[in-house]
């Protein structure tokens, strides 16, 4: 659903806007749909599929989402390109081969850095959505959607100044997400420790 919606929005912004407004909307709309669809999907999963709302399950759900996304978006893409360029260079144009050859090796490390930051952010958002059930406060989902929007928008917008600048922004967001996970974990452990022990059967 999100892919055709983004495609339609891209055509609409191209036809109706220009200059800075077009640039902002081209970044904002996909960022907004990412927040709505991904965090909405998390909410649906916790509502209908993951009935055990322990904090550990929120952590694993976020790690699984971020891990699968990393494998599909980066791992398989980079690996398939490398294999094709080495064994079947004829499928690439000379310009593409020159571009691949000119790409410095450290770019792969930047991709790994970006995926680690994204995975940390996914874990944070997963815990945030889970808290909407644990605390019975639906607004947590809205906060997760807004956070996802700003993560995507700011990282993509910062890319105009350079790849590393974009990754610094993504890393900053991921650190905020990890801080939230850590404080939530400590609060949960403190609440469990303070809870009265169940009565011992006579």
Beta strands, then each sheet from edge to edge (+ up, - down):
end
